[in-house]
Amino acid sequence: MNLIITEIKRGLIMAVCTDCNQEMITAKSCNVTDNEFGKRDTRYFDVNERCHDCGIVNKEGNLHHGGCDIERCNRCGGQAISCDCVQES
């Protein structure tokens, strides 16, 4: 995941997304809308109120932070962190 650990507050690790520079625990969505394949896919999210991996509010239209295990590749539709599309381009 593309993050910087900034500090620990009240037992929570505070992490900032290196793509959008937002605090991941409080950000509703990553604000980086494009990647090397065009518009990022916003349709995938889990069943919790917030994403279990990157912390965005789970709602269609919101973007996962880079490196999140829920984010889908907008080229092949597979899991973005494990597909080979970036290496192939």
CYANA upper distance limits for C-alpha pairs under 8 A (distance plus 0.5 A):
  1 MET  CA     65 HIS  CA      8.26
  1 MET  CA     66 GLY  CA      6.52
  1 MET  CA     67 GLY  CA      4.33
  1 MET  CA     68 CYS  CA      6.39
  2 ASN  CA     17 CYS  CA      6.26
  2 ASN  CA     18 THR  CA      5.87
  2 ASN  CA     19 ASP  CA      7.42
  2 ASN  CA     65 HIS  CA      8.03
  2 ASN  CA     66 GLY  CA      6.13
  2 ASN  CA     67 GLY  CA      6.27
  3 LEU  CA     15 ALA  CA      6.50
  3 LEU  CA     16 VAL  CA      5.74
  3 LEU  CA     17 CYS  CA      4.90
  3 LEU  CA     18 THR  CA      5.62
  4 ILE  CA     15 ALA  CA      5.92
  4 ILE  CA     16 VAL  CA      5.62
  4 ILE  CA     17 CYS  CA      7.03
  4 ILE  CA     18 THR  CA      7.10
  5 ILE  CA     13 ILE  CA      7.47
  5 ILE  CA     14 MET  CA      6.37
  5 ILE  CA     15 ALA  CA      4.91
  5 ILE  CA     16 VAL  CA      6.96
  6 THR  CA     13 ILE  CA      8.21
  6 THR  CA     14 MET  CA      6.06
  6 THR  CA     15 ALA  CA      6.17
  6 THR  CA     16 VAL  CA      7.38
  7 GLU  CA     13 ILE  CA      6.66
  7 GLU  CA     14 MET  CA      5.82
  7 GLU  CA     15 ALA  CA      8.04
  8 ILE  CA     12 LEU  CA      5.95
  8 ILE  CA     13 ILE  CA      5.05
  8 ILE  CA     14 MET  CA      6.22
  9 LYS  CA     13 ILE  CA      7.12
  9 LYS  CA     14 MET  CA      7.58
 14 MET  CA     23 GLU  CA      7.44
 14 MET  CA     24 MET  CA      8.00
 14 MET  CA     25 ILE  CA      7.56
 15 ALA  CA     23 GLU  CA      6.28
 15 ALA  CA     24 MET  CA      6.25
 15 ALA  CA     25 ILE  CA      7.76
 16 VAL  CA     21 ASN  CA      6.19
 16 VAL  CA     22 GLN  CA      5.86
 16 VAL  CA     23 GLU  CA      4.93
 16 VAL  CA     24 MET  CA      6.10
 17 CYS  CA     21 ASN  CA      5.55
 17 CYS  CA     22 GLN  CA      6.13
 17 CYS  CA     23 GLU  CA      7.03
 17 CYS  CA     24 MET  CA      6.71
 17 CYS  CA     65 HIS  CA      6.99
 17 CYS  CA     66 GLY  CA      7.93
 18 THR  CA     22 GLN  CA      8.45
 19 ASP  CA     30 CYS  CA      8.46
 19 ASP  CA     32 VAL  CA      7.25
 19 ASP  CA     65 HIS  CA      7.94
 19 ASP  CA     66 GLY  CA      7.20
 20 CYS  CA     30 CYS  CA      6.59
 20 CYS  CA     31 ASN  CA      6.40
 20 CYS  CA     32 VAL  CA      6.50
 20 CYS  CA     65 HIS  CA      8.45
 22 GLN  CA     27 ALA  CA      6.68
 22 GLN  CA     30 CYS  CA      7.98
 23 GLU  CA     27 ALA  CA      6.33
 24 MET  CA     54 CYS  CA      6.78
 24 MET  CA     55 GLY  CA      6.15
 24 MET  CA     56 ILE  CA      7.45
 24 MET  CA     65 HIS  CA      8.25
 25 ILE  CA     54 CYS  CA      8.08
 25 ILE  CA     55 GLY  CA      5.71
 25 ILE  CA     56 ILE  CA      7.83
 26 THR  CA     55 GLY  CA      7.85
 26 THR  CA     56 ILE  CA      8.10
 27 ALA  CA     55 GLY  CA      7.88
 27 ALA  CA     56 ILE  CA      6.51
 27 ALA  CA     57 VAL  CA      8.23
 28 LYS  CA     55 GLY  CA      8.38
 28 LYS  CA     56 ILE  CA      5.40
 28 LYS  CA     57 VAL  CA      5.46
 28 LYS  CA     62 ASN  CA      7.80
 29 SER  CA     56 ILE  CA      5.58
 29 SER  CA     57 VAL  CA      7.05
 29 SER  CA     62 ASN  CA      5.54
 29 SER  CA     63 LEU  CA      5.65
 29 SER  CA     64 HIS  CA      6.86
 29 SER  CA     65 HIS  CA      7.91
 30 CYS  CA     56 ILE  CA      7.90
 30 CYS  CA     62 ASN  CA      7.70
 30 CYS  CA     63 LEU  CA      5.62
 30 CYS  CA     64 HIS  CA      6.28
 30 CYS  CA     65 HIS  CA      5.73
 31 ASN  CA     63 LEU  CA      7.56
 32 VAL  CA     63 LEU  CA      8.28
 33 THR  CA     39 LYS  CA      6.41
 33 THR  CA     40 ARG  CA      6.28
 33 THR  CA     63 LEU  CA      7.86
 34 ASP  CA     38 GLY  CA      5.66
 34 ASP  CA     39 LYS  CA      4.98
 34 ASP  CA     40 ARG  CA      5.92
 35 ASN  CA     39 LYS  CA      7.00
 35 ASN  CA     40 ARG  CA      6.94
 37 PHE  CA     74 ASN  CA      7.16
 37 PHE  CA     75 ARG  CA      6.77
 38 GLY  CA     74 ASN  CA      8.04
 39 LYS  CA     74 ASN  CA      7.72
 40 ARG  CA     63 LEU  CA      7.95
 40 ARG  CA     73 CYS  CA      8.01
 40 ARG  CA     74 ASN  CA      6.22
 41 ASP  CA     63 LEU  CA      7.94
 41 ASP  CA     71 GLU  CA      7.96
 41 ASP  CA     72 ARG  CA      6.79
 41 ASP  CA     73 CYS  CA      7.52
 41 ASP  CA     74 ASN  CA      5.94
 42 THR  CA     60 GLU  CA      6.37
 42 THR  CA     61 GLY  CA      5.40
 42 THR  CA     62 ASN  CA      6.22
 42 THR  CA     63 LEU  CA      5.96
 42 THR  CA     64 HIS  CA      8.27
 43 ARG  CA     60 GLU  CA      5.79
 43 ARG  CA     61 GLY  CA      7.15
 44 TYR  CA     60 GLU  CA      7.70
 44 TYR  CA     70 ILE  CA      7.21
 44 TYR  CA     71 GLU  CA      7.11
 44 TYR  CA     72 ARG  CA      7.50
 45 PHE  CA     51 CYS  CA      7.28
 45 PHE  CA     58 ASN  CA      6.06
 45 PHE  CA     59 LYS  CA      7.48
 45 PHE  CA     60 GLU  CA      7.98
 45 PHE  CA     70 ILE  CA      6.90
 45 PHE  CA     71 GLU  CA      8.30
 46 ASP  CA     50 ARG  CA      8.50
 46 ASP  CA     51 CYS  CA      6.70
 46 ASP  CA     52 HIS  CA      8.03
 46 ASP  CA     58 ASN  CA      7.17
 46 ASP  CA     70 ILE  CA      8.01
 47 VAL  CA     58 ASN  CA      8.00
 48 ASN  CA     52 HIS  CA      7.71
 48 ASN  CA     58 ASN  CA      7.38
 49 GLU  CA     57 VAL  CA      6.58
 49 GLU  CA     58 ASN  CA      6.18
 50 ARG  CA     55 GLY  CA      5.74
 50 ARG  CA     56 ILE  CA      5.85
 50 ARG  CA     57 VAL  CA      4.92
 50 ARG  CA     58 ASN  CA      5.63
 51 CYS  CA     55 GLY  CA      5.08
 51 CYS  CA     56 ILE  CA      5.84
 51 CYS  CA     57 VAL  CA      6.87
 51 CYS  CA     58 ASN  CA      6.34
 53 ASP  CA     68 CYS  CA      6.47
 53 ASP  CA     69 ASP  CA      7.13
 53 ASP  CA     70 ILE  CA      7.97
 54 CYS  CA     64 HIS  CA      7.06
 54 CYS  CA     65 HIS  CA      6.45
 54 CYS  CA     68 CYS  CA      6.18
 56 ILE  CA     62 ASN  CA      7.85
 56 ILE  CA     63 LEU  CA      7.96
 56 ILE  CA     64 HIS  CA      6.75
 56 ILE  CA     65 HIS  CA      8.10
 57 VAL  CA     62 ASN  CA      7.62
 58 ASN  CA     62 ASN  CA      7.53
 63 LEU  CA     71 GLU  CA      8.44
 64 HIS  CA     68 CYS  CA      6.72
 64 HIS  CA     70 ILE  CA      7.92
 64 HIS  CA     71 GLU  CA      6.39
 65 HIS  CA     71 GLU  CA      8.50
 66 GLY  CA     71 GLU  CA      8.35
 67 GLY  CA     71 GLU  CA      8.01
 67 GLY  CA     80 ALA  CA      7.95
 67 GLY  CA     81 ILE  CA      6.35
 68 CYS  CA     81 ILE  CA      7.70
 69 ASP  CA     79 GLN  CA      7.33
 69 ASP  CA     80 ALA  CA      7.79
 69 ASP  CA     81 ILE  CA      6.80
 70 ILE  CA     79 GLN  CA      7.33
 70 ILE  CA     80 ALA  CA      8.42
 71 GLU  CA     79 GLN  CA      6.71
 71 GLU  CA     80 ALA  CA      6.22
 71 GLU  CA     81 ILE  CA      8.20
 72 ARG  CA     77 GLY  CA      6.04
 72 ARG  CA     78 GLY  CA      5.99
 72 ARG  CA     79 GLN  CA      5.16
 72 ARG  CA     80 ALA  CA      5.25
 73 CYS  CA     77 GLY  CA      5.40
 73 CYS  CA     78 GLY  CA      5.98
 73 CYS  CA     79 GLN  CA      6.44
 73 CYS  CA     80 ALA  CA      4.83
 73 CYS  CA     83 CYS  CA      7.83
 73 CYS  CA     85 CYS  CA      8.48
 75 ARG  CA     85 CYS  CA      7.69
 76 CYS  CA     83 CYS  CA      8.35
 76 CYS  CA     85 CYS  CA      7.86
 78 GLY  CA     82 SER  CA      8.14
 78 GLY  CA     83 CYS  CA      6.57
 79 GLN  CA     83 CYS  CA      6.50
 84 ASP  CA     88 GLU  CA      6.69
 85 CYS  CA     89 SER  CA      6.73
